Amino acid sequence: MTNDIEVLQNKNLSLSAKGLYFYLKHISPDGGLVDIKDLIESSASGFVVITKAIDELAEQGIIIRKI
């Protein structure tokens, strides 16, 4: 399990990915599924920015992306 400090210090993550990580922890503290449509609707960021942040987090093994 990744801790918050590791995420903040991870230079392979953009600020968007780091922010999304903390937003996901806030809206789903138990680690449940979150729909990408809900993320897009709750943000000024569009599909491309959000999916890129999700991909970054998944590539680092921080989240699991289910399709």
MOFEN-V695408 format. One record per run of one state. SS is the DSSP state (H for helix, E for strand, C for the rest). FROM is the first residue (numbers start at 0). TO is the last residue. Records with the same first field share a line. If there is no record, write none. Layout:
SS->FROM-TO ; FROM-TO
This chain:
C->0-2 ; 9-13 ; 27-34 ; 41-45 ; 59-66
H->3-8 ; 14-26 ; 35-40 ; 46-58
